């Protein structure tokens, strides 16, 4: 009897297993038939519908966005040349003159099919040679189109076409808690993808020591490490929403916080560099501060909304529009402003001459003012920076801010140095030429005129950004 019962129990268990298998098979089959994702083909950006074997449900699927990002993110390798021209240094260390003695690596993002690449300024600053490696392992030499230390953004160009690109998203639409992916080359591990959420927006972490620096970073917990700089921060649609720039760390490696430049700032900087060769920086012309408990008490404020105008710069766009000390700026073009970085970000996406609407509170009353933004010189017209290439060096005009900081009245900056007479003489990028053959130079045209008509020799007098004066000489035919 016991054996008979055991037999029926075994049969019943097998039956239940069979039925369960049928139900499981049906569920998997149903998901496979009704769940599709878009995957890029091998040539680039043409989507094809393929069946995903990943149960979708409430689990986020990053496969499409990751594939788009990996194809459009590049590896950036930089070389820095020994430009000391010191025979003793080269003898004792065994380094031939003008040979590469240091390399750096980072990431970049392809933003156009014809080879424009955006990265961080700190990735390529002062580099003598830049090599780009694509996702398909092809390599190209890159030239610097322009750079903007105030936002830590630089634009490169390679001679290529039909490249995969990442479309621009809208960083203003990002929400705290939204999923994002960071893609780059940490520790030379190419095409690395990490995921996280937007932890905060409009972060100022005081890493850009440039005057008028714009810091309004997107903070995420996506893992970012050395080598990720200049890489992509994308949303789950595969849209570029930021350029990964920094981490907060006591060890030099990721410990939970990373920061990216919002793509809305990147778009504006890139457009300016392509069109004008320099960033058209717009200024409102006010000094502002966040509203805290002390300020709210002092100004009898009922809440902490907006930012407080501490003072208004004379003849500025703000003064002409009627903004006054003590006003509280609440909105820019209808977008709320509650922190100084938010205001800087909104203004930073505009050019001089743009009209914006500023909503302020004054004596408890709300007002809307129309502001025509100006540049640093108080003008609304664009500034076009002149450039030239001679003897392996690239030059550009100085801004008034650069002249004021160094206390000089004239000069032309050496932007980059490749193989040639400037490199052989020991000139380093950043050098500001004050005189050539005892003739003052005020702009790139002066440099072109003097160098193109020079014979015999060239004698340079100049200064570096740290205030060090330097003199160089080399012969020409």
HELIX and SHEET records of a PDB file:
HELIX    1   1 UNK A    2  UNK A   34  1                                  33    
HELIX    2   2 UNK A   63  UNK A   72  1                                  10    
HELIX    3   3 UNK A   87  UNK A   93  1                                   7    
HELIX    4   4 UNK A  121  UNK A  124  1                                   4    
HELIX    5   5 UNK A  171  UNK A  173  5                                   3    
HELIX    6   6 UNK A  186  UNK A  188  5                                   3    
HELIX    7   7 UNK A  263  UNK A  276  1                                  14    
HELIX    8   8 UNK A  293  UNK A  298  1                                   6    
HELIX    9   9 UNK A  317  UNK A  321  1                                   5    
HELIX   10  10 UNK A  340  UNK A  348  1                                   9    
HELIX   11  11 UNK A  400  UNK A  406  1                                   7    
HELIX   12  12 UNK A  421  UNK A  425  1                                   5    
HELIX   13  13 UNK A  444  UNK A  452  1                                   9    
SHEET    1   A 2 UNK A  36  UNK A  40  0                                        
SHEET    2   A 2 UNK A  47  UNK A  51 -1                                        
SHEET    1   B 7 UNK A 139  UNK A 141  0                                        
SHEET    2   B 7 UNK A 129  UNK A 133 -1                                        
SHEET    3   B 7 UNK A  73  UNK A  81 -1                                        
SHEET    4   B 7 UNK A 100  UNK A 110 -1                                        
SHEET    5   B 7 UNK A 116  UNK A 120 -1                                        
SHEET    6   B 7 UNK A 153  UNK A 157 -1                                        
SHEET    7   B 7 UNK A 143  UNK A 148 -1                                        
SHEET    1   C 7 UNK A 179  UNK A 184  0                                        
SHEET    2   C 7 UNK A 192  UNK A 203 -1                                        
SHEET    3   C 7 UNK A 217  UNK A 220 -1                                        
SHEET    4   C 7 UNK A 258  UNK A 262 -1                                        
SHEET    5   C 7 UNK A 240  UNK A 247 -1                                        
SHEET    6   C 7 UNK A 232  UNK A 234 -1                                        
SHEET    7   C 7 UNK A 179  UNK A 184 -1                                        
SHEET    1   D 4 UNK A 286  UNK A 290  0                                        
SHEET    2   D 4 UNK A 307  UNK A 312 -1                                        
SHEET    3   D 4 UNK A 328  UNK A 332 -1                                        
SHEET    4   D 4 UNK A 335  UNK A 336 -1                                        
SHEET    1   E 5 UNK A 286  UNK A 290  0                                        
SHEET    2   E 5 UNK A 307  UNK A 312 -1                                        
SHEET    3   E 5 UNK A 328  UNK A 332 -1                                        
SHEET    4   E 5 UNK A 355  UNK A 362 -1                                        
SHEET    5   E 5 UNK A 365  UNK A 372 -1                                        
SHEET    1   F 5 UNK A 387  UNK A 390  0                                        
SHEET    2   F 5 UNK A 393  UNK A 397 -1                                        
SHEET    3   F 5 UNK A 412  UNK A 417 -1                                        
SHEET    4   F 5 UNK A 432  UNK A 436 -1                                        
SHEET    5   F 5 UNK A 439  UNK A 440 -1                                        
SHEET    1   G 6 UNK A 387  UNK A 390  0                                        
SHEET    2   G 6 UNK A 393  UNK A 397 -1                                        
SHEET    3   G 6 UNK A 412  UNK A 417 -1                                        
SHEET    4   G 6 UNK A 432  UNK A 436 -1                                        
SHEET    5   G 6 UNK A 456  UNK A 463 -1                                        
SHEET    6   G 6 UNK A 469  UNK A 476 -1                                        
END                                                                             
